[in-house]
Amino acid sequence: MYETKLGTYCWDSKKQSRCVDTIGPVELIKGENPVTVQPGEVITFVMNYEPQPNKHHVNQIYEDISEKVEVKENSFHAPTQKGTYFYSYGVWWMDEHVENLSHGDSTNGER
């Protein structure tokens, strides 16, 4: 298990609303040691927080090219090509009754 770095986030609750804007995912984890995985290995995101987010998005950044990664059940496969890849993991807590209403979001970085 490896921790990600919390990036930009917003939270809206009955008690308070708060947004924090940070630098992008690559800059956010600059200087951190990369996590070594085997080609094609399954990578799973685990979030120990309730309630769990109900929408997510993962971008893979490799050699300054960003592309969406297909995630199923909070997991995806590592690339088969050797290299250092950066990931941006964004999650949202969307309202179950009002379309397009988010009660919070967070973006995290990992390499």
C-alpha atoms as one frame of an Amber mdcrd trajectory, in Angstrom:
protein
   0.000   0.000   0.000   1.248   3.460  -0.923  -0.231   6.834  -0.066  -1.102
   9.337  -2.753  -0.597  13.094  -2.436  -3.740  15.140  -1.982  -4.062  17.780
  -4.675  -6.866  20.170  -5.486 -10.123  19.553  -3.620 -13.477  21.076  -2.741
 -15.888  20.082  -0.018 -19.395  21.346   0.626 -21.187  20.386   3.812 -23.894
  21.894   5.987 -21.196  23.246   8.300 -18.791  24.751   5.742 -17.610  24.920
   2.148 -13.930  24.856   1.295 -11.819  24.664  -1.868  -8.043  24.323  -2.079
  -6.189  24.632  -5.378  -2.737  23.050  -5.722  -0.214  22.487  -8.484  -0.702
  19.721 -11.080  -0.118  16.028 -10.337   3.372  15.797 -11.872   4.641  18.848
  -9.970   2.812  17.757  -6.801   4.903  14.585  -6.441   8.187  15.826  -7.900
  11.045  14.436  -5.817   9.006  11.497  -4.469  10.306   7.973  -5.040   8.362
   6.111  -7.736   6.386   2.989  -6.879   7.812   0.012  -8.771   5.321  -2.424
 -10.314   5.504  -5.259 -12.809   4.258  -4.748 -16.396   0.507  -5.369 -16.543
   0.185  -5.615 -12.750  -3.215  -4.725 -11.291  -3.194  -1.407  -9.429  -6.047
  -0.726  -7.020  -7.030   2.551  -5.382  -8.206   2.176  -1.777  -9.885   5.059
  -0.013 -10.568   4.625   3.704 -13.250   7.279   3.872 -17.020   7.166   4.230
 -19.023   7.902   2.312 -17.108   6.556  -0.677 -17.077   8.740  -3.805 -19.512
   7.635  -6.499 -17.667   9.002  -9.546 -13.979   8.732 -10.480 -11.537   9.530
 -13.280  -7.908   8.439 -13.766  -5.415  10.071 -16.120  -2.038   8.550 -16.958
   0.744  10.979 -17.826   3.759   9.613 -19.697   6.323  11.749 -21.540   4.023
  14.819 -21.294   1.079  12.951 -22.875  -2.036  12.604 -20.740  -4.665   9.975
 -21.465  -7.669   8.538 -19.661  -7.239   5.120 -18.059 -10.174   2.701 -17.947
 -10.859   1.835 -14.306 -13.118  -0.982 -13.129 -13.898  -1.509  -9.453 -11.172
   1.009  -8.485  -8.510  -1.001 -10.380  -6.544  -0.818 -13.618  -3.560  -2.572
 -15.205  -0.086  -1.028 -15.224   1.331  -0.356 -18.693   3.439  -3.071 -20.282
   6.000  -0.561 -21.614   8.773   0.265 -19.130   8.921   3.861 -17.926   7.898
   6.322 -15.228   4.178   7.047 -15.363   2.298   9.655 -13.347  -1.343   9.221
 -12.385  -4.004  11.712 -11.443  -6.905  10.101  -9.578  -9.965  12.338  -9.347
 -13.059  11.467  -7.340 -16.423  13.147  -6.806 -19.241  12.773  -4.323 -22.208
  13.389  -6.620 -25.690  14.035  -5.290 -27.906  10.985  -5.785 -31.021  13.059
  -6.465 -29.874  16.257  -8.214 -28.115  15.758 -11.563 -24.607  17.290 -11.871
 -24.505  18.459  -8.221 -21.238  17.584  -6.506 -20.878  17.716  -2.728 -17.119
  17.350  -2.959 -14.178  16.378  -5.153 -10.523  15.532  -4.796  -7.578  14.966
  -7.121  -4.564  12.933  -5.992  -1.191  12.233  -7.607   1.024   9.140  -7.694
   3.922   7.901  -9.757
